[in-house]
Amino acid sequence: MRGEDKQNHTLFSYVRPDSRIPANHPLRLIRQVTDTALRSLSDAFDAAYSDQGRPSIPPERLIRALLIQALYSIRSERLLMEQMDYNLLFRWFVGLSVDEPVWDASTFSKNRDRLLAGDIAAAFLTAVLETEQVKGLLSSEHFSVDGTQIQAWASIKSFRRKDGKDEPPSLGRNGARDFHQEKRSNKTHASTTDPDARLYKKGKGKEAKLSFIGHLLMENRHGLIVDACLTPATGFAEPEAALAMLGNLPGEHRVTVGADKAYDTAGFVAGARAINVTPHVAQNINGQRGSNLDGRTTRHIGYPISQIVRKRIEEPNGWIKTIAGMQRAPFRGLPRMDWMFRFKAAAYDLIRLPGLLATG
């Protein structure tokens, strides 16, 4: 018997968003860990807000909304607000009831900027790692490090001479520029759109772009990110940032770090050993020079294991850039970009937890 297409537009509905979320939905565990981490940041939130004035959007809801944007690849905050208006899953995760109105996109962005002004992203990543569910998954002995190129929110046309002696662009809103036979470098040129961006190419044969470098430190047991930062794109940024992150690891015991050939430099190898870190980096042997590692390091069984496991760090690098939307910079300026890169690293750890905790 064919059912009738009755349109039942009831005036009242007694439905909790929680009742519509499956019991085994991955966001349930992510919400649980996120709430635990956010409760530990209550004092940091109090310090970032004034005791006077109108109440703002709760910072806990801002953080959860930004997580939704990263986890579901929502390209803009305006689209995030639109989807949150009709998506019960998003409303439940952020903490909005069915009847509560969503925020205006400009209001959300204004309140988000207050968090960007503080060190909340780094604190949130640390708080996630210190929760009881995550703490037991981490290795304290073996790590991997890598850097990835993040294209800046600036056109190559904005890369102008610092002394102002270059030719101006042609007329029009997006006027053309002739770069033929013009030698450009970071010493003589700078972007007028984002002065923190640097002209950089990741490897030979690659196109030079205005960029930043994002750095990740991964523990090798389950491939979770334990530290992250973003720096200007320079030739020495990767080993320098790696040493800084390794120096912040807790404890004084010896650890190992796996890395690719870019870290096979005399400065990185010596610096790592000085802070009680054994550098398991890939040997960069070419016609000009040999590797900075010898058999004293490579003969141990742990060296080839580190070289195999360290390739897993490409997974969070790829996820942060493609899924979480960091392939192209969402902001201008190094401080705001560094904040968002750290936050997306925390989002990667959270998205890994349902699978890891389900399998033990």
ChimeraX attribute file (.defattr): number of C-alpha atoms within 10 A of each C-alpha:
attribute: neighborCount
match mode: 1-to-1
recipient: residues
	/A:1	3
	/A:2	4
	/A:3	5
	/A:4	6
	/A:5	6
	/A:6	6
	/A:7	6
	/A:8	6
	/A:9	7
	/A:10	6
	/A:11	5
	/A:12	6
	/A:13	8
	/A:14	6
	/A:15	10
	/A:16	12
	/A:17	18
	/A:18	15
	/A:19	9
	/A:20	11
	/A:21	15
	/A:22	11
	/A:23	11
	/A:24	9
	/A:25	10
	/A:26	15
	/A:27	23
	/A:28	17
	/A:29	18
	/A:30	20
	/A:31	18
	/A:32	12
	/A:33	20
	/A:34	24
	/A:35	15
	/A:36	16
	/A:37	21
	/A:38	20
	/A:39	12
	/A:40	16
	/A:41	17
	/A:42	12
	/A:43	9
	/A:44	14
	/A:45	18
	/A:46	11
	/A:47	10
	/A:48	15
	/A:49	14
	/A:50	11
	/A:51	9
	/A:52	6
	/A:53	7
	/A:54	7
	/A:55	9
	/A:56	12
	/A:57	14
	/A:58	10
	/A:59	20
	/A:60	18
	/A:61	15
	/A:62	17
	/A:63	20
	/A:64	20
	/A:65	22
	/A:66	19
	/A:67	25
	/A:68	22
	/A:69	22
	/A:70	23
	/A:71	20
	/A:72	12
	/A:73	14
	/A:74	18
	/A:75	14
	/A:76	12
	/A:77	17
	/A:78	16
	/A:79	13
	/A:80	20
	/A:81	21
	/A:82	14
	/A:83	15
	/A:84	22
	/A:85	18
	/A:86	12
	/A:87	13
	/A:88	19
	/A:89	17
	/A:90	21
	/A:91	22
	/A:92	21
	/A:93	23
	/A:94	20
	/A:95	16
	/A:96	17
	/A:97	15
	/A:98	18
	/A:99	7
	/A:100	10
	/A:101	11
	/A:102	18
	/A:103	15
	/A:104	13
	/A:105	15
	/A:106	11
	/A:107	11
	/A:108	18
	/A:109	14
	/A:110	13
	/A:111	15
	/A:112	16
	/A:113	11
	/A:114	13
	/A:115	19
	/A:116	16
	/A:117	12
	/A:118	17
	/A:119	15
	/A:120	20
	/A:121	21
	/A:122	20
	/A:123	19
	/A:124	21
	/A:125	23
	/A:126	15
	/A:127	20
	/A:128	24
	/A:129	24
	/A:130	16
	/A:131	15
	/A:132	11
	/A:133	14
	/A:134	18
	/A:135	11
	/A:136	10
	/A:137	18
	/A:138	19
	/A:139	17
	/A:140	16
	/A:141	14
	/A:142	22
	/A:143	28
	/A:144	28
	/A:145	29
	/A:146	25
	/A:147	27
	/A:148	20
	/A:149	22
	/A:150	24
	/A:151	24
	/A:152	28
	/A:153	17
	/A:154	21
	/A:155	14
	/A:156	17
	/A:157	17
	/A:158	17
	/A:159	23
	/A:160	21
	/A:161	18
	/A:162	14
	/A:163	9
	/A:164	9
	/A:165	8
	/A:166	12
	/A:167	11
	/A:168	13
	/A:169	14
	/A:170	11
	/A:171	8
	/A:172	7
	/A:173	7
	/A:174	9
	/A:175	10
	/A:176	12
	/A:177	13
	/A:178	11
	/A:179	11
	/A:180	6
	/A:181	6
	/A:182	8
	/A:183	8
	/A:184	14
	/A:185	14
	/A:186	17
	/A:187	9
	/A:188	12
	/A:189	20
	/A:190	23
	/A:191	21
	/A:192	17
	/A:193	18
	/A:194	20
	/A:195	16
	/A:196	19
	/A:197	28
	/A:198	25
	/A:199	23
	/A:200	22
	/A:201	17
	/A:202	16
	/A:203	8
	/A:204	7
	/A:205	7
	/A:206	9
	/A:207	10
	/A:208	15
	/A:209	20
	/A:210	27
	/A:211	27
	/A:212	29
	/A:213	25
	/A:214	26
	/A:215	27
	/A:216	28
	/A:217	25
	/A:218	26
	/A:219	26
	/A:220	23
	/A:221	14
	/A:222	15
	/A:223	22
	/A:224	27
	/A:225	25
	/A:226	21
	/A:227	23
	/A:228	26
	/A:229	23
	/A:230	26
	/A:231	22
	/A:232	21
	/A:233	25
	/A:234	15
	/A:235	12
	/A:236	14
	/A:237	17
	/A:238	23
	/A:239	24
	/A:240	15
	/A:241	23
	/A:242	26
	/A:243	18
	/A:244	13
	/A:245	18
	/A:246	21
	/A:247	17
	/A:248	9
	/A:249	13
	/A:250	8
	/A:251	9
	/A:252	10
	/A:253	11
	/A:254	13
	/A:255	20
	/A:256	23
	/A:257	25
	/A:258	30
	/A:259	25
	/A:260	18
	/A:261	12
	/A:262	17
	/A:263	25
	/A:264	22
	/A:265	18
	/A:266	12
	/A:267	14
	/A:268	21
	/A:269	20
	/A:270	14
	/A:271	19
	/A:272	22
	/A:273	14
	/A:274	11
	/A:275	15
	/A:276	15
	/A:277	23
	/A:278	19
	/A:279	26
	/A:280	28
	/A:281	30
	/A:282	21
	/A:283	19
	/A:284	16
	/A:285	13
	/A:286	8
	/A:287	5
	/A:288	5
	/A:289	8
	/A:290	12
	/A:291	15
	/A:292	18
	/A:293	19
	/A:294	10
	/A:295	7
	/A:296	7
	/A:297	14
	/A:298	16
	/A:299	10
	/A:300	11
	/A:301	9
	/A:302	14
	/A:303	19
	/A:304	16
	/A:305	12
	/A:306	22
	/A:307	18
	/A:308	10
	/A:309	19
	/A:310	25
	/A:311	15
	/A:312	16
	/A:313	24
	/A:314	15
	/A:315	11
	/A:316	20
	/A:317	21
	/A:318	14
	/A:319	19
	/A:320	24
	/A:321	19
	/A:322	14
	/A:323	19
	/A:324	23
	/A:325	20
	/A:326	24
	/A:327	18
	/A:328	16
	/A:329	20
	/A:330	15
	/A:331	16
	/A:332	16
	/A:333	17
	/A:334	17
	/A:335	16
	/A:336	18
	/A:337	23
	/A:338	24
	/A:339	21
	/A:340	21
	/A:341	25
	/A:342	27
	/A:343	24
	/A:344	26
	/A:345	27
	/A:346	28
	/A:347	26
	/A:348	23
	/A:349	20
	/A:350	24
	/A:351	17
	/A:352	15
	/A:353	21
	/A:354	18
	/A:355	10
	/A:356	12
	/A:357	12
	/A:358	7
	/A:359	7
	/A:360	7
